[in-house]
Amino acid sequence: MAKTISGNFSSFMAECFAVREGLKFAAEVGLNVSVVQTDARNVVESITQRIDIGLKRRLAASKTL
């Protein structure tokens, strides 16, 4: 199912949108996603870093409770 996103985006942003929209679609139809494949290494690294930062924040917050 194609979705149009208006604007002028870099290839990095286009890949990010593709991953996001794919994950949103999977959630909408009730699929659990365990693997995301892409050939854009910088997108994978960006997602991984954000997940690491989020986990570290949650761990730090749980230690202060």
N, C-alpha and C positions, 0 to 999 in steps of 0.2 A: 504494500500500500504506500504510494508516494505521497509526500507532504511537501508543499512549497514553503520555503522560508525566504522572504524578501530581504534583499540587502546585498552588499558586496563584502564577501568574507574571504579570509585567507584559507589556504588548504587545511591548516591546523584547525581553524574554527569550524570548517565544513565537516571535518572528521569528528570533531567533538559533538556537533549537532547530530551527526549520524548515529553515534554511539548513544547519546541521550535519547533520541527519538526511538531507537530500537529497544532500549530498556523500558521506556514509557509504554510502548506498544505491548511488550511482553507482560508488563504488570497489568495492563488493561484487560488482557485476555487470560490472565491468571497463570502465567508461566513463571516458574522459578528459574532464574538465570544463574548458572554457576561458572560459565565461561563466556568471555567476550573476545572475539578475534578481530584484529585489525592489523594492517600493515604499517600503520602510523606509530612508530616507536615513541615519538614525542607525546602523543595522546596517551598512550599507555603509561608513560613515566609521570605525566601530569596527574592522571587519575590515581596512580599508586601513591604518589606523594601526598595528595589530598586525603586519601584514606588513612595513611600513616599519621598525618597531623591530627585527624579526627579521633583516631584511636588513642593517641597520646593524650589528647585533651580529656577524653572520657576517663582514662585511667587516672589522670591527675585529679579530676573532679571526684572520682569515687574514693580516692585516698583521703580526701579532706572531709568526707562525711562522717 
